[in-house]
């Protein structure tokens, strides 16, 4: 596993497994790395620019629309009675 792959895994570890966003984040990060590498940046330079994995994961998560608890609960209850 490369340094950048390890970084991607650290970011993904901070995103809940049930969110489809994880696949998009992985794709975005790998694309970003490939672009930066094409311009001569090292993995360490790319990681430094992207920043802390927790902060980056939180920035992706903040863009996800949240489901209000009441809507989720009503949906869950309806599936329980089926």
Residue pairs with C-beta under 8 A, 6 or more apart in sequence:
1 9
2 43
3 43
3 44
3 47
4 29
4 30
4 33
4 43
4 46
4 47
7 29
7 43
7 47
7 50
7 53
8 26
8 29
8 30
10 53
11 25
11 29
11 53
11 56
11 57
11 60
12 22
12 25
12 26
12 57
13 53
14 53
14 54
14 57
14 58
15 21
15 22
15 25
15 57
15 60
15 61
16 22
19 64
21 60
21 61
21 64
25 57
25 60
29 50
32 46
32 50
33 43
33 46
36 45
36 46
36 49
37 43
37 46
41 49
50 56
